[in-house]
């Protein structure tokens, strides 16, 4: 019954969303890629919200459900049929309401072939942002190969018209390949390669560490960007497209940098939190992919501390036939990045194997079945100046481990992912 009703609801919501776009004609910014979509979307919104009547996708609502719900200004009805009926009824009134956002920032993802192609058939963005791809992209399980994932994301680039703007990561070869799929204008962002918006002199600031800062070069002018409470280059990659959009929409870059500094920080995405016993947590628990985990471990390795560097890594899901090899590779990287390693889940046992083969001593490796088990173990060993990097796919619920070692100064519901009541029974 559920499988029968779901496509009907999607069809109705999509029909309503199409009518809303036709009636109100908002300026649309579409964000896709494999890494950093949500943080990039949130950074763009932070820069725009004081200047335009802007709506963004809530959390990671980027699916065939999430995109029309965002356009309609609604949240998920989850498994409650009454809520879905109410959402559908309210959607009709949105079509005719007088006040509607002038700008939409839509995160658009793909779990399976055809997901973005279908959405790009009726959403025509004014700006498309493509973040990064991994060698083994997240959600690859349902695609024949990685090229199919890149092709799927490319449909949002193809949907641009010639007056549109394509913003891409110059450090990512796959993103650069999508240049050939459109005649739209192009703007590049990057750290390592030459780019229209380029970041350098990236470093942590504060003692203990408070955040990340960088110098941004745009058309031979320099701007300084400070991002409190977040760690490393991945956060910079997410902020740069927001600056490119600021220039496109005539927002001064000084104001844009200030907006990014003052913005609410994303939960579970390379966020610094205070841990018990004066430790520091890098909370990266929203989801996991091989490349994102590698970025996180590299950030951990670059940090200076008088304490220990500890990695707590859970299963990475939806990798299909790549599952064991990718977990093993992460273990090899972890061996060079941290003093102690905790793994969570059956798949993550291959991380422990990789770490052993990477010359990490077995006394420094602990394998746990659940995130709660890992939290219990961590609570017994954490000390002053320890830095704990925590990562895992959504289904592993690594935020439960973070909650168990969080300093009392934090309120879990305000700083951690998946604290809503809908998640409590999962």
N, C-alpha and C positions, 0 to 999 in steps of 0.2 A: 504493500500500500504506500509506504514511504517513497519507494522508488518511482511510483506512478505520480504522486503529488508533486514531488520536487521539480520535475521539468515544467509542470503547469505553472507553478509559482514563478519560476525563472522567466517563463515566457510572458506572463502578465507584468512582472516587474520591469522587464526589458522594454515592453511596449510602452509602459508609462514613462520610463526614462527617456525613450526616444521622443515622445511627445513633449516632455519638459525641455529637452535640448532644442527642439524645433521652435518652441514658443519663446524661450528666454534667451537663446543663443549666447551662452556664456563663453568666455575665453577658457580653453581647456589646455592644461598641462598634464601630459601622460608620463608616468615614471615606470620604467621596466628595467629588466636585467636580472642577474642572479644573486648579487650581493648588495646589500645596503639600500634596497628600495624604500623601506619604511623610513629609515633615518633621513634619506635624501628628501623624500616627500615632506617630512616634518620640518626639515631645514628650509625648504622652499616656502612652506606655509608661514614659518616664523618671520621670514623676510617680507612677505606680502601682506600679512594680515592687518597691519596698521595703515596700509595705503589703498587697499581694495577690499570690497566685500567678497571674501574668499572662503570657500569650503574645501576641506581635504577629506580623503579617505580616513575613517577612524581606524586606529591600530593598523592591522594588516588586512583590511577588507579589500582584497584585490581580485576576487574571483567573479564568476558569472553571477553570483549572488551579490558580492560586495560592491561591485561597480555600480549597478543600478540602484542599490540601496543608498550609496553615497549621493548619487544624483538626486534622489528623492528626499535626502536628509533623514534617513531612517537607520535604525540599528537592527541587528539580526533578531528574528523571532525565535531563534533556536528551534526547539522541538515542540513549541507551543502553537497549535493550529489557530487558536483564537488571536494570538498576537499577529500571525501572518495575515489573517483576514483584516484586522485593523490597519496594518501597514498598507495593504492593497487599497483599502477604501481611502485612506489619507492621501495615497499617491495620486488619486484623481484630482484632489483639490490643489495639489502642488502645481499641476499644469496651469491652473488659472489664477494662482496667487499673484499679487502685484509685486511683492518684494521677493527677489531671488538673487543668489550670489552672482556677481559679475564674472568671477573667476573660480574655476574648479581645479584642484590638484588631485589627480586620480592615480593611485598606485594600481598597476595592472600586471598580474602574474599569470603563470601557466603551470598547471599540474600535469596536463595531458595535451597531446597534439590537437590543434584546432581551437584551444581556449582563447588565445589572443587574436587569432585570425577572425574568429566570430565577433569579438568585441570591436576590433578595428573595422569591421564591416558597417558599424553604425556610429562609432565615435571617431570624429576627425579632429585630432589635437592640433592646437596652434603651435605647441612646443612638445617635442618628445625628448625625454632624457633616458639614455641607456647607461646604466651604472657599470658593473663589471660582470665578467663570466669567470667561472673556475675551469680548471682542466677537466674536472668531473663536476658539472653543475648540479646544484640541488634540484630535486624532482626529476632527475634523469631516468628514474626507474621506469616510467611509462613512455619514454621516447626511445626510438630505435638506436640513436647515437647522439653525441653532443652537438653535431652539426644541426640536427633536427631541433634541438633546444634553441640554438642561436637563430635559426630560420624563423621559429615561432615568435621569438621576441622581435624579430625584424619587421613583422607585420605592422607594428605600431609606428615604425619609422616610415614604412611605405604609405601609411595613412596620411602623412603630412602633405600639404600642397606646397607649391613653389614659394609661397610667401611665408611658410612655416619655418621653424628653427629646430635643428637637430643638435642636441648637446650630447657629446660622447666623451668617454675616458680615453685619452691619448696613450695611457700606459697599458691599455688592454687591446691586444691585437684583434680579438673577435669583435669588440665594439667598433674598432676602426674599419673592419670589413663592411659594416653596414652603411658606411658612407656611400658605397656604390649603389645602394638600393633606392636613393632619393635624390631629387634635384633641389630639395630645400636648402636653405642656408645652414651652414655648419659652424659650431663653436666647440672647441676642445677644452677639456680640463685635464690636469695631470700633476704629477709630482716628479717623476723621473724623466719623462720625455718633454720636448718643447710643446707648449700648449698655450692657448689664448689666455687661460686662467691657470697660472702655475704656482704651486706652493713649494717653498723651500724653508730651510732653517727651522724645521719642525722639531719641537722639543717639549718635554714635560716642564711644568713650573710648579713651584710651591714645595714646602717641606713640612709635613709629608705632601706627596704629590696631590695637587688640586685639579689639574687639567692639562690640556694640550694647547700650544700656541704655534703660529706659523706666520711667515711673511708671504703675501700674495702679490704676484707680479701680473699686472694687466696693462697691455699697451705701454710698456716702459714706465708705468707708475707703480709705486709700492703701497701696500696697505697691510696693516697688522691685524691678525685675527686671533682672538682668544676664545677657546671653547672650554668652559669650566666643567668639571665632573666627568669628562669623557677622555678616553685613552687612545692615543696613537693615530697612525696614518689613515686608518679606515674612517675615522671621524672627519678627517680633513677631506677625504674623497666625497663624503656625503654633503659637506658644506659648500664645496666649490660650485656645483651646479646652481645652488641658490644664488650665489654671487653673479653668475652668468645671466640668470633670469632677472635679477635686480637691474643689471645694466640694460637688458632688453626692455624692461618696463619703466625705465627712467627713474629708478630708485638709486640714490647715491650709494656708492660702495661703503663709505664711512658709516652711513646709517644702517646698511645691510649687515656689516660686521658687528655693529652694536646690537642689532636684533638677534643675531646668532649667539652672541655672548649671553644675552639675557633670556634666551628661549628656554622653555621647559625641556629637560633632558629626557631622551627616550629611555624607556624601561627595558632592561635586559639586553642592551646593546652597547657593549664596551663602556659601561658606566662605573665610575668609582663610587664605592660605598664604604662606610666605616664598618669594620668587623669587630668581633669580640676580642678582648685582650689587646686593644690598640693595633689590630691588624688592618689591612686594606684589601677590599674585595674588588676585583674587576668582574662585574656582573655582565656576562655575555650570553645569558641563558634563554633568550627568546627562541632561537632556533640554531641549527648548526649545518654547515657544509664543510667539505675538506679545505677549501681555500680560505673561508672565513676563520676556521679553527687555526689554520697555519698563520694567518695574520695576527690572531690573538696571541698565539705562542711567541711569535716574533716580538710583539710588543712587550710581553712579559720578560723576554730575554734582554731587552734593551733598557729595562728599568733598573735603577740603582736602589739598593736597600741594605740595611745592616742585618735584616732578618733573612728568612728563607723564601724562595719562590716556589709556590705550590700550584700545580695544575690539576683541576678536577674535571675530567672529560667523560661525557656520556655518549651513548650510541648516537651515530649519525644515520638517520633514516632516509629511505627513498633513494638509495644509491644502486639498487639492483645488483647486477653482477660485479660491480666495482666495490661492493661493501667491504670485503675482507682486506683487499689490497690498500684501500684508502685509509682504513683504520690503522693498519700496520704502518703505513707511511707517517701518519700523525704521531705514532709512538716513537718512531725514529727521530722526528723533530722534537718531540717533548723531552727526549733524553738529553738534548743539547740546550734546552730552554729552562729547565726547572730543577730544583733539588729533590722534590717529592712529587709523586704522581698517584692520583686516585682515579680509577676508572669505574664507570657505572653502566651496567647492562651487559648482555651477552655479547653483542657485537664489539663492544669496547674492550673485550678481552684481547682482541688482536692489537689494540693500542699498547697493552701491557707487553705483549710479545715483541712488538717493534721497539719498545723502550729497552727491553732486556738486550735485544740484539744491537741496540744503539749504545750499549755499555753502561746503562743505568743499573745500579746495584739493586738486587731484588728486595733488599730491606727497605728501599725507598719507594717501592711500588705496592699499592694495595688495591685489590679488586673488590668492588662492592656490587651487590645485586640491584639496589635501588638508590635513589637520591637521598632518601631519609637515612639509609645506612651510611652513606658518605658523610652526611651532616653530623651524625653521631660521632663518627671517627674524627672528623675535623675539630669538633668541639673539645676534644680531649688533648689536642696537640698544638693548637694555635697560640702563638706568642707575639710579643711586641715586634712591629716592623715586618712581620710576615706579609707577603703579597699573594693572594689566592686568585687565580684565573679560573672562572667557572663557565663551562660551555657544554651544550648538549641539544639534541633535537627536541622539538616541542613535546613529543610523546613521552620523553624521559622525565619531564617535569623537574629539571635541575633547580628551578627557583625554590623548591622545597628545601634543598640543602643550603641555599643562600639564607633563607629565612632562619635556619637553625643556628647560624653563626653571625647573624646581623647584630651590630651594636644596638643598644637600647635607645640610642638617639634617633634611630630610624623607625618609622611606622611602616610595616610591610605593605599594607594596602596602597600606600602612596609611592613606593619606590620599586616594587617588584611586579613582574608580569603575572598574568593569570591568577589574579586574586578575586575575580568576580565569583559570585555564587554558582554560576553555571559550570565553573571549573572545579568546584569543591568536591564533587562526587566522582571526578574522573581519576 
